[in-house]
Amino acid sequence: MILAPAAQLPMSSGEEFTAPGAEIFWAPLIGEGDWAITEQMVWGGISVILISIALVMLTRNVSIVPSKSQFLFEGFYNFARNSIARDMIGSKHFLRFVPLLFSLFTLILVNNWFGVLPPVMNPTFGRIGFPIAATLVVYVVYHWVGFKRYGFSGYFGHMIPEGLPGWIKPIIFPLELITYFITRPLTLALRLFGNMFAGHILIVLFVSAAAYFLTQGVVFKVLAVPTFLMAAVMWMFEALIQALQAYVFTLLAASYIAGALAEDH
């Protein structure tokens, strides 16, 4: 259940063990180089199809007295709607952002869980391009919201906290500018990417090490058992981290939108 695809397991030469590296995330299916169609791209597209089918099926026959599947879906939807969108943005403005936040949360969660679910066993967001794409959507939305609400000059003025002495504002403004336009998107993308990358590397490391131990002497064969068990522990832990990172990404996206809408900084 926790074994990574054979193509991802690092090869060992002779008696030496080769630890997994970033190459396990490069899985081109068609073509090569920057324009190759990769396995992650295909699974990303499949995730959209699967989510769309699931949503259509779960909402096709809704009723006042919900079925078990409708009850579970409503709980999942209300988590994104109420615990993320409404709690972060506020009851006045949150509704128009629910589709975006729900879509982000669902898409990231499913693609993250691809990292621990066979036959994929490779998190889509372990490739930096996917977190960057999701971050760009959030980046455009929260700046667009801010410019629309305050106007061009008003939005930049909104970045400076109220009540500051006049002499310190020229110092604070560049820092806030960097935060809004560089730090926020950079950390949003890298946080998601880093967790998916590191978690998958650890799982593949334990699995490949256990498989390598089985090819060695008796002592190493014994060590293979706890190594496989550790891989199982990491598999369960990573599933939790993947869900948490989907939540954190969406929560931060909502907080950035809320900040662009706020009456004061």
LINPEQUI-V544329 format. One record per pair of residues at least 24 apart in sequence whose C-alpha atoms are under 6 Angstrom apart, sorted by the first residue. I is the first residue (numbers start at 1). J is the second residue. Records with the same first field share a line. If there is no record, write none. Layout:
I: J / J
//
This chain:
4: 121
9: 208
40: 124
84: 251
88: 254 / 255
89: 258
105: 246 / 250
108: 246
109: 243 / 246
112: 242
125: 193
126: 193 / 196 / 197
128: 193
131: 189
132: 189
135: 189
142: 257
146: 260
161: 265
203: 231
206: 231
207: 231
//
